Amino acid sequence: MKSAVRFASVFALSAASVWANALTPEMARTSPPEALPAGAQISALEVQPQKVALSGKYEAAQLVITARLTSGDAVDVTRLAKLHVDGGVAEVSASGQVTPLHNGSGTVLIEIAGKSVSAPVLVADIVEAQAVDFIRDVNPVMTKLGCNAGTCHGAKDGKYGFKLSLRGYDPIYDVRSLKDDLAGRRLNTASPDDSLMLLKATAGVPHEGGQRTPIGSKYYEMLRSWIADGAKLDLKAPRVTKIEVFPRDPVVQQVGARQQVRIVATYTDGKMRDVTAEAFVESGNGDVAKTDGGGLIDTLRRGEAPLLARYEGNYVATTLTVMGDRSGFAWQQPETWSRIDELVASKWERMKIQPSDLCSDADFLRRVYLDLTGLPPSAEEVRAFIAETSPPREKRNAVIDKLIGSPEFIEHWTNKWSDMLQVNSQFLGAEGAKTFRGWIRQQVAANKPYDQFVREILTATGSTKDNPAASYWKILREPAEAMENTTHLFLATRFNCNKCHDHPFERWTQDQYYHLGAYFTQVQLTADPASGKAVIAGTAVEKARPIYEIVKDAPTGDMIHLRTNKVAAPTFPYETKLETALPEKSTRREQLAAWMTSADNRFFAASYVNRLWGYLTGAGIIEPLDDIRAGNPPTNPELLEYLKTEFISHGFDVRHVLRLICQSRTYQLSVGTNKWNEDDKINYSHAMARRLPAEVLYDAVLKVTGAPTRLPGGSGAQQLPDSALDLPSGFLANLGRPARESACECERSSDLRLGSVMALLSGPAVADAIGDDKNGLAKLVATQPDDAKLADEIFTRVLNRPATSTEIKKTLETWATIDPENTTLLAEWQAKEKEQAPIIAKMEAERVTAIDAAKKELARYETEIAPKVAAAEKKRLEEIAKADAALKAYEKDKLAVAQAKFEETVPIARTYTGWQLLDPTDMKSTNNISLTKQADGSIKAGAQTAQNADYTINVDTKLAGITGILLEVLPSADEPGFGPGRASGNFVLTEFTVKASEYQMNAVNEVDVASAMADFSQEKFDIKGAIDGKKGDPNNGWAIAPQVGVPHYAVFTLKKPLGDAKGSRLRFEMNMPRTGMFTIAHFRLWATTSEQPLTIGLPLAVVDALKKPAPTRTKEDVAALTSYWKEADPDLRKLTLTLGKNQMPLPIDPGVLDRRESVAKAELPIKLDAKLVQLRQDSTQSNAQMTNKRLTAAQDLTWALVNNAAFLFNH
Amino acid sequence: MLRIPGQPGRDLCDNHLGITRRDLIRVGGSAILGCTLGSLLSLKARAASEAAAIKGGPGWGKAKSVVMVYLQGGPSHLDLWDPKENVPDKIRSPFTNIKTKIPGINFTEILPKLAQVNDKFTMIRSMSYTPNGLFNHTAAIYQIMTGYTTDKVSPSGQLEPPSPKDYPNFGSNIIRLKPPTEPMLPFVVLPRPLQESNVVGKGGTAGFLGKGFDPYTLFPDGDDLDMTKMNRIKVDDLNLRPDVYAQRLKRRASLRQSIEATMPDIDKAVENYHLDEYYGKALDLITSGKARDAFAIDREDDKLRDRYGRNTFGQSLLLARRLVEAGTRVVEVIWPKVANSDNHSWDMHTGLTSRLKNQAGPMFDQGFSAFIEDMEQRGLLDETLVVTLGEFGRSPEKGLSTSGNVNSADGRDHWPYCYTACVAGAGIKKGYVHGESDATGSSPKSDPVHPTELLATIYHAFGIDPDTIVYNHLNQPRELVKAKPNTAFFA
């Protein structure tokens, strides 16, 4: 055997061997030296391939040498054997890679431990200028070097300005990127060594990715030749059609031993090549086996690891088994009850696994109840089942038959499907979610065949209200989204990564994505008028949608391919046979449903039985349950095939499959393990503990404690119609209930983390159920006088099995500590009280002193300022007297004159308009400004907290045919400048909006205002600005300066009469955005049904009086006029306002306010020691609990059991 | 009120990649997946590269906690800490300049207290980025909080509500990569969510990392203008119920354990769930009262509470300090007002003078200066990184519209091209000013710092390489943030 060192230094052509070694020095060092198993005797030696044929100087072949031992085991000895090529045509490395030297033939000789084997070697086609093809040679090298990886230049945006297609799926793009971008600097065909591509790859210039290959290596030479040849792209070059891996399903006996695999590619021209060096081989179970990306696999522990090999967009998987030390294992055929048991057992035998025993009756009963109905059995059911004397299989089958199809079964499986179909009010509204769940429940109750169920969903048409199945299309509105979800949900395959590029870990291509997507493009949604005004609120991006929509198939609608920008025709990624041909004019969705639900569809039935198996055993035959992939092979393909066949041949009967699984002995094995199966997690040799799903957990807590539900609607968790509903503490979400935002099984989480443990340990969901004084525990304590029997009964309720004597003993021991603990606690409390007493007394004394001092200071200060206050009060009274006198004088001397003048000059336009006061139903302002209704029907704004405000006034009125609205703004004595606005009396009403709807409903429809007039408008702030639709503009709207301090009116005439006898809701929105408090402080709203044109008008009595000549007026006429004028006279108003202002109480001295606050602060209770407060509280509780010690004890035990794995898990 | 996020919702629907995310974290470099071959070699090669020189460079791994004081709304740099002189009236701040502890560096009169402590932190006066066509708050918030921009936006520049596909908030990344070592809430956000209009909490979740890494949110009831609401914090989940006092809970826990011991088969079957470890931690967290005590701000001295300011912002900062003391890794104090609102929000399109003078300004000056002083006095600044900024600054020219909003003559619009941020603690230089804005505060004159660079610096301070790869919901590899840390801030 020649050393690797020699041919590295001598032959440039053999650099590939150096390269292969250079990549893995760390690996070589850290792995222990390989050796044959101790005492192994080789009986025969095999080599693969049996013939080595190499074409051209860049090809290489990987040998795999297997030794058969006398023990019957096979061992990979590739790196242990002595290797040598006779004839000088090729070299072989220590790792078994054969590389060509010269054209001709020779033999590779293999020898180990006295045994030998050989294979002929034929080398041909080596020429001086070896042609290098981009597709066949360059792309695989770039892929192997990592250039086009997802984290490097294959990333979505490339890296550092250089982008390649992900893993080289698009050679045209890649060659362009290399050749044309960056002014062609990446390739230099005249001087290939100066190409940036090579300089970067060899780190000749700084490269973030480091050195990928050294100068002179085989890969370097290949890239260099391609560049030197002009960097051509031959699109007709043969492509890889498939790859194979050898040996298939290898078994490694010893943990730590290594296994070499070979990868062979077949091309479109029929040629086959060994591509092991450039292929990638990855382990699907890093705990069992790992690779460095190449074909040499390290084993880490006993188990099975799927290996996925990929090369140029082709994939092949095989399963590596690491047997490990099984000495002493002797296979004993276990009892089998069914075909399932036989298929599972044959895998055990192969894997050298001895299964656990059958589980106990109690374990079985709990398991099957939880699995099939989502609820544990009752204590009575447990006792009856254990007492039942018929043979185990018989009585267990009877329970299975009883549970399948029971009402609880229907709720449980309805909930499961509601997850998968995303029954969520976010998409459907609360009503729609309820309706859709109802439909699902009907299907589950009727045991609708699965294929039919899916077809009904996929082809559903009509309103989501009448045909709730159509909700699927309301939830998944976009064709791409619907396609990705549908393939995921019903085929358990993932079509999403291939949206932007060929799937990097799968065979699905980008083309297939769009062709399949085309089946989803002709779904049309229109609003169902039955929705009325009910909408599902949208977001900033998405519009609000009607609650019900009508789904139908439109004749048009296409899918545009992302890369080609062309219409993608509807074709399926693989063919299936249809039982019955579709009618000529079937819709795309009908074609899709027929294809998908066909018995011949390789994923449809298989994916669903895999889910069912996984739900019932805790691990799918394919895991994750909804991820069927080449690199994720089934752990027991025969079992999967059997279940699938049973499912199909029984007309897609879900209950049949459930029954088959539950009746198998495999399902009924114990959770306990033995030496030969304790590390098995995928072969069902023992039951696996599965954490109860969040809803099941809560429902189970309710059932075992006998407490009422606290969920909205008073239902159990599994009956909730909608994932938006939860306990106030968010218990269900916290325990991992899916949000129903996707169909992924991964949405449900069954972990236990700090947050979920805290919810169980101290959260209200569990505590409320245990502490509820009307729950089953209270009754139990009252009716069962014997402590040991009480404990046993609680065990049977919570864990669904009787307690053992040890458990009862331990429980009673704990219960016995309640008394002494109480005594200790009380003692501790008393000690603390004693310790704190002097401190408290001191603090109390200080508090009293402080209060006294503060009060004294207040009194002193009040005395001090008393003269000042008295003087101010005196002055105030004088001012009041003065104002009062002025008012009286005016009334006596001038009022009548002014009134007479008014009567003479009152404009004819101001006749009766029939304004009726509007009584607000509610009033609201932004910025927390209060609005209060006054006795006179006006509205007054409270303290100003902000620079501006918007008011909203709702009014319910029975007025019919409203023609106009009057806004009256009023002065007040307490406003600066007497109002009516707050900016020195002025305001800017930027917009006045009227909305209307039915009586006492939310007013949403805007009412058209035809015109607006005001008694006065400030220059540039005409009333018309208040109805021009421009909200938010501080420089536009109605203002009244300089006429502040007096009332003003604005009349808004409506375009169309509004309202009828049934009444209507009016909503007035007053937009006042101008900063500087340009808001209205005091106002009143009126409406009229008078004929237009409208005026501000006068009261009817006044108009009537004015119509008569003065002498003919009655006493009533005169009174009406006088009383009206008393309100209207502007001078009188000013005097009244002045009087009102003077009458306002004097503000309290700030010094007094401060001191009052000090008193209040001093009066606050003293801060007690936190520990003392706690002890007081705890002792009180503890003492109270002593009055019903047995209930306290029962609650403690229930808590301890609920928080136990035996309750939290199905086992 | 206090939501303890439960499950670490599995972040990936496809976990079939050859390398687990844990492996990637352990190796700690980028360019791993797909470059698997020779990754160890390439890591060695990188040791000499610039990126690796930063890693382990100044400030690397100094921070054990971070407090981000997030001034949502976008404070005006020109009217606070980067005032300009000799500029036209329409640019000039209405406020006078005052001297600060650092000679030659002025603030406006709005920040008199902060001017007395600015020798304790670094100020970056050259924060700058060019938005991706968007000027609104949420897009900017999302960028600083996650390091990424998002493409799904409404015409007004608003984003969709939070989605499980979002990039994670940096706090979620930190607690995932550096989980706290003691039982304490790892990541807390208070006193209100990030919000613009009706888009609430965008950029504030763990996104595709899964709910297990969501922050604990502590949003007391009450209006934003209710300044006493921090007195009403309720932490029910952390409290013992009165009827299950500590002694009884311990009795229950010991009964639980003794029964567990009778079922070894089940115990073994669930060993991977680490039930006892979690029950131990949870029991400790509740009975020790550590978390509950951290929230009891009423145990603070009245004078100190006054010093922080008796308002939502001040008391939130005080709580942030208490949380850091108790072992919380990441605290985000969100300015207690909807980003695009009036009154004491920072979004001052109008009424800037009075709003800064009477509302936001004094509240910030008092609270933040007290926080810096208090943190320093307690030695907490040694291992706590403090970062303060908003989503942008404000337009140098008043009354000008840059975002489509209307601005009064006394208002400034959004301005991402130049603004100011503050960083302190965990080895950050004291009394240092990084970068400089031009004569009008319109763009950086030197050393521009992109917000993602600041984010990268936060990761760096925790000893996390910003290049670390996380996998999104489609299992696509993504860097924590595509930026390099800026080590010039570190002493």
HADDOCK unambig.tbl for C-alpha pairs under 7 A between the chains (distance, minus, plus):
assign (segid A and resid 23 and name CA) (segid B and resid 38 and name CA) 5.37 0.50 0.50
assign (segid A and resid 24 and name CA) (segid B and resid 38 and name CA) 6.94 0.50 0.50
assign (segid A and resid 146 and name CA) (segid B and resid 34 and name CA) 5.60 0.50 0.50
assign (segid A and resid 146 and name CA) (segid B and resid 35 and name CA) 4.71 0.50 0.50
assign (segid A and resid 149 and name CA) (segid B and resid 34 and name CA) 4.68 0.50 0.50
assign (segid A and resid 149 and name CA) (segid B and resid 35 and name CA) 6.59 0.50 0.50
assign (segid A and resid 150 and name CA) (segid B and resid 34 and name CA) 6.36 0.50 0.50
assign (segid A and resid 151 and name CA) (segid B and resid 31 and name CA) 5.23 0.50 0.50
assign (segid A and resid 151 and name CA) (segid B and resid 33 and name CA) 6.29 0.50 0.50
assign (segid A and resid 151 and name CA) (segid B and resid 34 and name CA) 6.65 0.50 0.50
assign (segid A and resid 151 and name CA) (segid B and resid 477 and name CA) 6.43 0.50 0.50
assign (segid A and resid 152 and name CA) (segid B and resid 31 and name CA) 6.17 0.50 0.50
assign (segid A and resid 209 and name CA) (segid B and resid 42 and name CA) 6.72 0.50 0.50
assign (segid A and resid 210 and name CA) (segid B and resid 42 and name CA) 5.38 0.50 0.50
assign (segid A and resid 210 and name CA) (segid B and resid 45 and name CA) 5.71 0.50 0.50
assign (segid A and resid 210 and name CA) (segid B and resid 46 and name CA) 6.54 0.50 0.50
assign (segid A and resid 211 and name CA) (segid B and resid 42 and name CA) 6.88 0.50 0.50
assign (segid A and resid 282 and name CA) (segid B and resid 18 and name CA) 5.76 0.50 0.50
assign (segid A and resid 283 and name CA) (segid B and resid 18 and name CA) 5.92 0.50 0.50
assign (segid A and resid 284 and name CA) (segid B and resid 16 and name CA) 6.33 0.50 0.50
assign (segid A and resid 284 and name CA) (segid B and resid 18 and name CA) 6.11 0.50 0.50
assign (segid A and resid 292 and name CA) (segid B and resid 37 and name CA) 6.29 0.50 0.50
assign (segid A and resid 293 and name CA) (segid B and resid 36 and name CA) 6.85 0.50 0.50
assign (segid A and resid 293 and name CA) (segid B and resid 37 and name CA) 6.20 0.50 0.50
assign (segid A and resid 539 and name CA) (segid B and resid 160 and name CA) 6.32 0.50 0.50
assign (segid A and resid 539 and name CA) (segid B and resid 161 and name CA) 6.98 0.50 0.50
assign (segid A and resid 540 and name CA) (segid B and resid 154 and name CA) 5.97 0.50 0.50
assign (segid A and resid 540 and name CA) (segid B and resid 158 and name CA) 6.31 0.50 0.50
assign (segid A and resid 540 and name CA) (segid B and resid 159 and name CA) 6.52 0.50 0.50
assign (segid A and resid 540 and name CA) (segid B and resid 160 and name CA) 6.06 0.50 0.50
assign (segid A and resid 541 and name CA) (segid B and resid 153 and name CA) 6.19 0.50 0.50
assign (segid A and resid 541 and name CA) (segid B and resid 154 and name CA) 4.64 0.50 0.50
assign (segid A and resid 541 and name CA) (segid B and resid 159 and name CA) 6.63 0.50 0.50
assign (segid A and resid 541 and name CA) (segid B and resid 160 and name CA) 5.71 0.50 0.50
assign (segid A and resid 671 and name CA) (segid B and resid 265 and name CA) 6.72 0.50 0.50
assign (segid A and resid 671 and name CA) (segid B and resid 266 and name CA) 6.94 0.50 0.50
assign (segid A and resid 671 and name CA) (segid B and resid 269 and name CA) 6.95 0.50 0.50
assign (segid A and resid 672 and name CA) (segid B and resid 265 and name CA) 4.84 0.50 0.50
assign (segid A and resid 688 and name CA) (segid B and resid 269 and name CA) 6.80 0.50 0.50
assign (segid A and resid 689 and name CA) (segid B and resid 269 and name CA) 5.88 0.50 0.50
assign (segid A and resid 689 and name CA) (segid B and resid 270 and name CA) 6.36 0.50 0.50
assign (segid A and resid 734 and name CA) (segid B and resid 5 and name CA) 6.10 0.50 0.50
assign (segid A and resid 734 and name CA) (segid B and resid 6 and name CA) 4.27 0.50 0.50
assign (segid A and resid 734 and name CA) (segid B and resid 7 and name CA) 6.23 0.50 0.50
assign (segid A and resid 735 and name CA) (segid B and resid 6 and name CA) 6.19 0.50 0.50
assign (segid A and resid 735 and name CA) (segid B and resid 7 and name CA) 6.59 0.50 0.50
assign (segid A and resid 736 and name CA) (segid B and resid 7 and name CA) 5.75 0.50 0.50
assign (segid A and resid 744 and name CA) (segid B and resid 13 and name CA) 6.96 0.50 0.50
assign (segid A and resid 746 and name CA) (segid B and resid 10 and name CA) 6.30 0.50 0.50
assign (segid A and resid 746 and name CA) (segid B and resid 13 and name CA) 5.84 0.50 0.50
assign (segid A and resid 747 and name CA) (segid B and resid 9 and name CA) 6.69 0.50 0.50
assign (segid A and resid 749 and name CA) (segid B and resid 7 and name CA) 6.44 0.50 0.50
assign (segid A and resid 749 and name CA) (segid B and resid 9 and name CA) 5.71 0.50 0.50
assign (segid A and resid 749 and name CA) (segid B and resid 10 and name CA) 6.94 0.50 0.50
assign (segid A and resid 751 and name CA) (segid B and resid 7 and name CA) 6.54 0.50 0.50
assign (segid A and resid 752 and name CA) (segid B and resid 273 and name CA) 6.54 0.50 0.50
assign (segid A and resid 753 and name CA) (segid B and resid 6 and name CA) 6.33 0.50 0.50
assign (segid A and resid 753 and name CA) (segid B and resid 7 and name CA) 6.29 0.50 0.50
assign (segid A and resid 753 and name CA) (segid B and resid 278 and name CA) 6.71 0.50 0.50
assign (segid A and resid 754 and name CA) (segid B and resid 278 and name CA) 5.73 0.50 0.50
assign (segid A and resid 754 and name CA) (segid B and resid 282 and name CA) 6.34 0.50 0.50
assign (segid A and resid 755 and name CA) (segid B and resid 4 and name CA) 5.21 0.50 0.50
assign (segid A and resid 755 and name CA) (segid B and resid 5 and name CA) 5.66 0.50 0.50
assign (segid A and resid 755 and name CA) (segid B and resid 6 and name CA) 4.29 0.50 0.50
assign (segid A and resid 756 and name CA) (segid B and resid 6 and name CA) 4.93 0.50 0.50
assign (segid A and resid 756 and name CA) (segid B and resid 7 and name CA) 6.99 0.50 0.50
assign (segid A and resid 757 and name CA) (segid B and resid 278 and name CA) 6.69 0.50 0.50
assign (segid A and resid 757 and name CA) (segid B and resid 279 and name CA) 6.48 0.50 0.50
assign (segid A and resid 757 and name CA) (segid B and resid 282 and name CA) 6.83 0.50 0.50
assign (segid A and resid 758 and name CA) (segid B and resid 282 and name CA) 5.75 0.50 0.50
assign (segid A and resid 762 and name CA) (segid B and resid 237 and name CA) 6.73 0.50 0.50
assign (segid A and resid 762 and name CA) (segid B and resid 240 and name CA) 6.99 0.50 0.50
assign (segid A and resid 763 and name CA) (segid B and resid 237 and name CA) 5.75 0.50 0.50
assign (segid A and resid 807 and name CA) (segid B and resid 259 and name CA) 6.29 0.50 0.50
assign (segid A and resid 811 and name CA) (segid B and resid 255 and name CA) 6.96 0.50 0.50
assign (segid A and resid 814 and name CA) (segid B and resid 255 and name CA) 6.61 0.50 0.50
assign (segid A and resid 946 and name CA) (segid B and resid 343 and name CA) 6.63 0.50 0.50
assign (segid A and resid 1075 and name CA) (segid B and resid 351 and name CA) 6.51 0.50 0.50
assign (segid A and resid 1178 and name CA) (segid B and resid 242 and name CA) 6.95 0.50 0.50
assign (segid A and resid 1178 and name CA) (segid B and resid 245 and name CA) 5.87 0.50 0.50
assign (segid A and resid 1181 and name CA) (segid B and resid 242 and name CA) 7.00 0.50 0.50
assign (segid A and resid 1181 and name CA) (segid B and resid 243 and name CA) 5.85 0.50 0.50
assign (segid A and resid 1196 and name CA) (segid B and resid 252 and name CA) 5.49 0.50 0.50
assign (segid A and resid 1199 and name CA) (segid B and resid 252 and name CA) 6.94 0.50 0.50
assign (segid A and resid 1200 and name CA) (segid B and resid 252 and name CA) 5.76 0.50 0.50
assign (segid A and resid 1200 and name CA) (segid B and resid 253 and name CA) 6.64 0.50 0.50
assign (segid A and resid 1200 and name CA) (segid B and resid 255 and name CA) 6.08 0.50 0.50
assign (segid A and resid 1200 and name CA) (segid B and resid 256 and name CA) 4.24 0.50 0.50
assign (segid A and resid 1201 and name CA) (segid B and resid 256 and name CA) 6.50 0.50 0.50
assign (segid A and resid 1204 and name CA) (segid B and resid 256 and name CA) 6.64 0.50 0.50
assign (segid A and resid 1204 and name CA) (segid B and resid 260 and name CA) 6.67 0.50 0.50
assign (segid A and resid 1205 and name CA) (segid B and resid 266 and name CA) 6.95 0.50 0.50
assign (segid A and resid 1206 and name CA) (segid B and resid 266 and name CA) 6.54 0.50 0.50
